[in-house]
Amino acid sequence: IWKPRYFEIENRVLYCFHDANSTKVPLRAFPLTEECEIIENKSDSKYPFMFELVNQSTNMKFLLRAQSQEEYDAWTEALRR
């Protein structure tokens, strides 16, 4: 089951919060190191704007889904920077 979450990128770390009002303590923090890879979704999926963020060195994985192609493009671009 997908749950809406609020995300921020700061100092090469992706922070996940319950919502925009709870940004003091993150639910998760995902370091965006050189070993991170974005695995794009297959076009035949039920969720067309889904992607996986994988850190190869720590074996951490984070499955994310945008609401639109524009949001998907913005997030994948920001994560690649």
C-alpha positions as CSV (number, residue, x, y, z in Angstrom):
1,I,0.0,0.0,0.0
2,W,1.4,3.4,-1.1
3,K,1.6,6.1,1.6
4,P,2.0,9.8,0.8
5,R,5.2,11.2,2.2
6,Y,7.1,14.5,2.1
7,F,10.7,14.5,0.9
8,E,13.6,16.9,1.0
9,I,17.1,16.7,-0.3
10,E,19.8,18.4,1.8
11,N,23.5,17.9,1.8
12,R,23.3,14.9,-0.6
13,V,20.8,13.1,1.7
14,L,17.2,12.3,0.8
15,Y,15.0,12.8,3.9
16,C,11.5,11.2,4.2
17,F,9.0,12.8,6.5
18,H,5.4,11.8,7.4
19,D,4.2,15.1,5.9
20,A,5.3,18.7,5.3
21,N,4.4,19.7,8.9
22,S,6.7,17.1,10.5
23,T,10.1,18.1,9.1
24,K,12.0,18.0,12.4
25,V,12.5,14.2,12.7
26,P,12.7,12.2,9.5
27,L,11.2,8.8,9.1
28,R,14.2,7.8,7.0
29,A,17.4,9.2,5.6
30,F,18.9,7.9,2.4
31,P,22.5,9.0,1.7
32,L,22.9,10.0,-2.0
33,T,26.4,8.8,-2.6
34,E,28.3,7.9,-5.8
35,E,27.0,4.3,-5.4
36,C,23.4,5.4,-5.7
37,E,21.5,4.3,-8.8
38,I,18.0,5.2,-10.0
39,I,16.3,2.2,-11.5
40,E,13.5,3.5,-13.7
41,N,10.2,1.7,-13.9
42,K,9.2,-0.5,-16.8
43,S,6.5,1.1,-19.0
44,D,4.1,-1.9,-18.6
45,S,3.9,-1.4,-14.9
46,K,0.7,-0.6,-13.0
47,Y,2.5,2.5,-11.6
48,P,4.0,4.4,-14.6
49,F,5.8,7.0,-12.5
50,M,7.5,4.6,-10.0
51,F,11.3,4.3,-9.6
52,E,13.7,2.7,-7.2
53,L,16.6,4.4,-5.5
54,V,19.4,1.9,-4.7
55,N,22.6,2.4,-2.8
56,Q,24.9,-0.3,-4.0
57,S,27.4,0.0,-1.1
58,T,24.8,-0.2,1.7
59,N,22.3,-2.3,-0.2
60,M,19.6,0.2,0.8
61,K,16.6,0.5,-1.4
62,F,13.8,3.0,-1.6
63,L,10.7,2.6,-3.8
64,L,9.2,5.9,-4.9
65,R,6.2,7.0,-7.0
66,A,5.5,10.4,-8.5
67,Q,2.0,11.6,-9.4
68,S,2.8,12.8,-12.9
69,Q,5.5,12.6,-15.6
70,E,6.6,16.2,-14.7
71,E,7.0,15.3,-11.0
72,Y,8.9,12.1,-12.0
73,D,11.3,14.0,-14.2
74,A,11.9,16.7,-11.5
75,W,12.6,14.1,-8.8
76,T,14.9,11.9,-10.9
77,E,16.8,15.0,-12.1
78,A,17.2,16.3,-8.5
79,L,18.4,12.9,-7.3
80,R,21.0,12.6,-10.1
81,R,22.6,16.0,-9.3
